[in-house]
Amino acid sequence: MDSLSALVASMGLRGRVDLLCRFAGQWSVPQRATAPGQVPYHVVLAGEGVLEVGHERRTFVAGDLVLLPRGSAHTMRHADGASATYPEQRRALGRVIEITSAAPHSDFDVLCGTFEMGQHHALLLQALPEVVFLSTRGRDDYAGLHALMQMMRHESVQSAPGGDAVIAQLSASLFTLVVRTLMAEGALQHGLLALLADARVAPALAAVIAAPAEPWTLERMAAASRMSRASFARHFAELAPMTPMDVVTAVRMDLAARLLRETPRPIELVAEASGYTSRAAFGQAFKRVHGATPAAWRKTATAAAG
């Protein structure tokens, strides 16, 4: 398995659709900042408008895909920048809430959702800009991405059995295609994604992601990439601000968090599966990364899920 596939498979990425906005006339849709690891996205299927993030304004049109990797507060508006002049109407439609204006017809159609990520989000997203724009209109090389966007809308407004599972899989595919596109276009120069795109370093990362509990060292990671220790460390430093062992720790802590949240395993077994032979050492590392002890984190995660 290649390194990007291994990372997406390991990180427990989940996606959901929240809103289907269909407006005419003048309209605006504000959205608050989201928690770390919550990445809002917008799939523009018809119409055009402007996106405001802080003092930045950018036009979007049908076929555009917009991601906000840092969960920044933002507002989508009518192309002239005006606020809504028609009252909004909301109703449940399939698996989304449809928001429409009371105007005679709709000329704007956008699907709004969220990618939910594990602890990997800090390493995975730090190299991305505050706003990611991809335009699929008129791009034959984006045909798969465009088709996926259309399929997500179709599944979102249906109530057919299995729809939630389909949307979850489509969301992971959509995120993976976006990242792959950015990597292929050379848009990622630093951070974990730049490492994944580098043919020399990627084998080591894929090995760590596939087996995080192994006793990884700098020497062993260098050997996985068939490089000397010094060359591996130097090349790694050129591409990312974190060290190789920082990446190992992040992968292990993400695995630990998912095991604590999704399984009843005792903490000692979670520690072992995450590459720690000492519960104390595991607890210290976990608290440093997640801000709470494993037991406290599990209690909070269980309560939130409930």
Secondary structure, DSSP 8 states (H G I E B T S, - for coil): --HHHHHHHHTT-EEEEEEEEEE-SS-EEEE----TTEEEEEEEEE-EEEEEETTEEEEEETTEEEE-TT---EEEEETT-----S-EEEEEETTEEEEEESSSS--EEEEEEEEE--TTHHHHHTTS-SSEEEE-TT-GGGHHHHHHHHHHHHHHT---TTHHHHHHHHHHHHHHHHHHHHHHTT---SSHHHHHH-TTTHHHHHHHHH-TTS---HHHHHHHTT--HHHHHHHHHHH-SS-HHHHHHHHHHHHHHHHHHH----HHHHHHHTT-S-HHHHHHHHHHHHSS-HHHHHHHHHHHH-
